[in-house]
Amino acid sequence: MFLALLLLFLFPVAVYCVVLAMLNRRPQPTMVHGGWDFLGLLFAASGLLLFAGPAVINAFFQKNISDTAFEEKGPSPETVHQLVWWWRVAWAGYYVLVVGGAAFLVWWRRRKTVIYNIAPGDFDRALEQALGRLRLEATRSGNRVFLGFGGAPVPEPYLAAVSATPLNVAAEPPAPRTTPSEAVVDVEPFAAMWNVTLHWRSHSGEVRREVEEELARALKDVRNYDNPVATWFLGVAGFLFAMIFMVVLVLLLGLFIPPRR
């Protein structure tokens, strides 16, 4: 039983590590919506949530039932009924908690955008490139960026302040909007894992969609060749698949080789 649970726990984590390795081996960054990013993490934890958790609940109630069965006077109908009732409540409460918690976290992550396989410096240049193409006024305070479409055009120094070797800027940027729109976004770089998370604190209109679309175009010009994160995740995935192979081998040997008497 323990080996089967270990197998169910390890396999989703190994697959998740392979997916992360593939994302970090691509020559270009990958932008993922926060909800979809959390669904991937939820898949990695599915073995723990769907199998290990219920197994712990069952083991707890089986112990209580065994203790009740071996009482001196035997189990009373009231005790058995109470244990069955609590078992059903525990199962229902557990799955309500898992499903409700997962739904809440997917909803909560809707205001986040994750960019994989990018260094913080490359992301800053790509973001400035995107804002320059949109002629979007921006003010940055630490990791917080205040965005707003203004009626006046963005100054030329801002449009050119991308890098010493700028990305491919559109020859004719779109005209500035007449309808004001604004947003507040926190930029959270994770240099060790080569990803950046955007936390959209507030946004009005379609400013987030337009910024992300233009940012996706700017990210196409970014090239990565020395991201070590892919190797790390491939190593972890290889180790987990080796453990899975050993668990499967032990289970098969247990099926075909009878135990000694």
C-alpha positions as MATLAB code, in Angstrom:
seq = 'MFLALLLLFLFPVAVYCVVLAMLNRRPQPTMVHGGWDFLGLLFAASGLLLFAGPAVINAFFQKNISDTAFEEKGPSPETVHQLVWWWRVAWAGYYVLVVGGAAFLVWWRRRKTVIYNIAPGDFDRALEQALGRLRLEATRSGNRVFLGFGGAPVPEPYLAAVSATPLNVAAEPPAPRTTPSEAVVDVEPFAAMWNVTLHWRSHSGEVRREVEEELARALKDVRNYDNPVATWFLGVAGFLFAMIFMVVLVLLLGLFIPPRR';
ca = [
       0.000    0.000    0.000;
       2.779    2.412    0.917;
       4.683    1.711   -2.308;
       1.564    2.293   -4.409;
       0.956    5.634   -2.685;
       4.608    6.582   -3.189;
       4.263    5.798   -6.890;
       1.122    7.916   -7.220;
       2.857   10.757   -5.400;
       6.108   10.719   -7.386;
       4.760   10.411  -10.933;
       2.957   13.810  -11.175;
       5.937   15.583   -9.597;
       8.297   13.981  -12.110;
       6.086   14.970  -15.053;
       5.846   18.538  -13.707;
       9.643   18.748  -13.489;
       9.931   17.563  -17.097;
       7.504   20.270  -18.237;
       9.468   22.942  -16.351;
      12.687   21.647  -17.896;
      11.169   21.880  -21.388;
      10.007   25.455  -20.736;
      13.484   26.444  -19.572;
      15.208   24.768  -22.520;
      13.335   26.808  -25.098;
      15.342   29.508  -26.904;
      12.675   32.076  -26.003;
      10.816   32.957  -22.791;
       7.298   31.635  -22.196;
       4.472   33.698  -20.725;
       1.848   31.809  -18.702;
      -1.343   33.121  -17.105;
      -1.320   32.813  -13.336;
      -4.347   30.485  -13.259;
      -2.794   28.021  -15.709;
       0.510   28.200  -13.849;
      -1.226   27.194  -10.623;
      -3.057   24.337  -12.384;
       0.344   22.911  -13.279;
       1.398   23.097   -9.645;
      -1.925   21.523   -8.658;
      -1.226   18.633  -11.037;
       2.159   18.117   -9.381;
       0.431   17.878   -5.992;
      -2.452   15.715   -7.273;
      -0.927   12.472   -5.999;
      -0.643   13.904   -2.508;
      -4.102   15.493   -2.525;
      -6.104   12.743   -4.206;
      -4.455    9.612   -2.804;
      -2.150   10.265    0.153;
      -4.653   12.455    2.017;
      -7.557    9.993    1.757;
      -5.199    7.147    2.702;
      -4.310    8.965    5.924;
      -8.014    9.458    6.709;
      -8.761    5.791    6.086;
      -5.801    4.674    8.191;
      -6.932    6.860   11.082;
     -10.490    5.482   11.098;
      -9.353    1.902   10.556;
      -7.231    2.180   13.689;
     -10.185    3.542   15.653;
     -12.467    0.790   14.345;
      -9.884   -1.868   15.240;
      -9.499   -0.459   18.737;
     -13.283   -0.440   19.161;
     -13.677   -3.987   17.881;
     -11.256   -5.355   20.464;
     -12.841   -3.646   23.435;
     -13.760   -5.885   26.340;
     -17.511   -5.588   25.803;
     -17.306   -5.340   22.027;
     -18.332   -2.394   19.875;
     -21.665   -0.818   20.661;
     -24.030    0.161   17.801;
     -23.843    3.790   18.886;
     -20.052    3.791   18.677;
     -20.027    2.171   15.255;
     -22.649    4.593   13.977;
     -20.666    7.533   15.331;
     -17.439    6.360   13.714;
     -19.159    5.881   10.333;
     -20.717    9.336   10.600;
     -17.389   10.980   11.395;
     -15.723    9.024    8.569;
     -18.223   10.423    6.082;
     -17.824   13.944    7.482;
     -14.047   13.681    7.228;
     -14.174   12.543    3.606;
     -16.715   15.189    2.607;
     -14.846   17.933    4.469;
     -11.516   16.910    2.957;
     -12.738   17.003   -0.636;
     -14.659   20.228   -0.092;
     -11.475   21.744    1.293;
      -9.351   20.465   -1.605;
     -11.760   21.452   -4.378;
     -12.759   24.732   -2.761;
      -9.161   25.650   -1.939;
      -8.007   24.823   -5.464;
     -10.815   26.872   -7.022;
     -10.049   29.819   -4.743;
      -6.331   29.744   -5.540;
      -6.981   29.540   -9.288;
      -9.287   32.566   -8.942;
      -6.748   34.395   -6.759;
      -3.919   33.755   -9.252;
      -5.901   35.303  -12.102;
      -4.164   38.649  -11.432;
      -0.709   37.171  -11.964;
       1.372   36.495  -15.048;
       4.473   34.294  -14.987;
       7.305   34.529  -17.515;
       9.589   31.489  -17.553;
      13.105   31.209  -18.944;
      14.182   34.830  -18.696;
      16.808   36.746  -16.745;
      15.604   39.826  -14.816;
      17.724   42.165  -16.936;
      16.330   40.785  -20.196;
      12.803   41.127  -18.849;
      13.323   44.769  -17.894;
      14.524   45.550  -21.403;
      11.609   43.650  -22.966;
       9.122   45.472  -20.719;
      10.560   48.858  -21.646;
      10.426   47.805  -25.288;
       6.738   46.893  -24.984;
       5.832   50.103  -23.156;
       7.731   52.135  -25.730;
       5.845   50.548  -28.603;
       2.528   51.251  -26.900;
       3.616   54.821  -26.017;
       2.556   53.965  -22.492;
       3.578   56.339  -19.740;
       5.229   54.487  -16.872;
       6.661   55.380  -13.475;
       8.676   52.823  -11.538;
       9.233   52.785   -7.787;
      11.333   49.791   -6.821;
       9.548   46.738   -8.196;
       6.205   48.539   -8.545;
       5.323   50.025  -11.935;
       2.560   52.581  -12.433;
       1.210   52.517  -15.982;
      -1.077   54.995  -17.698;
      -1.973   55.915  -21.261;
      -1.601   59.640  -21.626;
      -2.667   61.973  -24.367;
       0.865   63.300  -24.797;
       3.416   61.142  -26.612;
       6.129   59.434  -24.657;
       9.467   61.287  -24.834;
      11.971   59.922  -27.327;
      14.629   59.138  -24.656;
      12.166   56.737  -23.041;
      11.451   55.037  -26.351;
      15.156   54.542  -27.013;
      16.155   53.574  -23.451;
      15.860   49.857  -24.058;
      19.436   48.651  -24.235;
      22.688   49.316  -26.014;
      21.484   46.864  -28.653;
      17.732   47.432  -28.659;
      15.166   44.889  -29.700;
      13.300   45.229  -32.963;
      11.126   48.279  -32.358;
       8.158   48.835  -34.612;
       8.939   51.408  -37.275;
       5.649   53.221  -36.736;
       4.424   52.941  -33.128;
       0.670   53.216  -32.619;
      -0.738   56.615  -31.868;
      -1.374   57.439  -28.214;
      -4.832   56.789  -26.840;
      -7.282   59.518  -26.075;
      -9.123   57.432  -23.472;
      -7.008   57.276  -20.313;
      -6.327   53.905  -18.762;
      -4.042   52.926  -15.935;
      -2.646   49.951  -14.054;
      -0.410   49.115  -11.118;
       1.800   46.047  -11.465;
       4.486   44.596   -9.198;
       7.433   42.953  -10.915;
       8.804   40.042   -8.863;
      11.983   38.584  -10.401;
      13.326   35.218   -9.280;
      16.834   35.263  -10.709;
      17.845   31.826   -9.383;
      14.944   30.125  -11.205;
      15.045   32.399  -14.273;
      11.433   33.557  -14.056;
       9.544   36.761  -13.389;
       6.055   37.111  -11.913;
       3.831   40.103  -12.642;
       1.289   40.907   -9.922;
      -1.454   43.057  -11.408;
      -2.592   44.980   -8.338;
      -5.118   47.063  -10.240;
      -5.917   47.657  -13.877;
      -8.738   49.228  -15.822;
      -9.952   48.728  -19.361;
      -7.861   46.516  -21.613;
      -4.478   47.830  -20.509;
      -3.341   44.461  -19.116;
      -4.268   42.591  -22.279;
      -2.535   45.125  -24.503;
       0.607   45.219  -22.371;
       0.829   41.433  -22.264;
       0.282   41.119  -26.009;
       2.997   43.661  -26.745;
       5.265   42.100  -24.126;
       4.815   38.701  -25.791;
       5.985   40.245  -29.072;
       9.011   41.775  -27.369;
       9.887   38.457  -25.710;
      10.157   36.825  -29.137;
      13.353   38.831  -29.663;
      14.949   37.501  -26.458;
      17.309   34.538  -26.870;
      18.498   32.334  -24.007;
      21.363   29.885  -24.327;
      22.799   29.546  -20.837;
      19.812   28.820  -18.586;
      20.968   26.216  -16.028;
      17.485   25.724  -14.555;
      16.533   23.247  -17.289;
      19.443   20.995  -16.303;
      18.422   21.156  -12.646;
      14.839   20.145  -13.372;
      15.952   17.373  -15.737;
      18.205   16.032  -12.991;
      15.365   16.062  -10.458;
      13.014   14.430  -12.979;
      15.590   11.743  -13.757;
      16.025   10.963  -10.064;
      12.250   10.758   -9.536;
      11.743    8.493  -12.559;
      14.532    6.249  -11.256;
      12.666    5.997   -7.940;
       9.432    5.262   -9.819;
      11.172    2.486  -11.745;
      12.434    0.942   -8.510;
       8.971    1.131   -6.926;
       7.348   -0.498   -9.975;
      10.030   -3.196   -9.959;
       9.407   -3.969   -6.281;
       5.638   -4.111   -6.875;
       6.061   -6.503   -9.816;
       8.415   -8.718   -7.846;
       5.867   -8.816   -5.045;
       3.195   -9.998   -7.506;
       5.187  -12.730   -9.227;
       7.411  -13.961   -6.411;
       5.384  -15.595   -3.620;
       6.396  -14.692   -0.068;
       8.261  -17.231    2.019;
       6.209  -19.209    4.522;
];
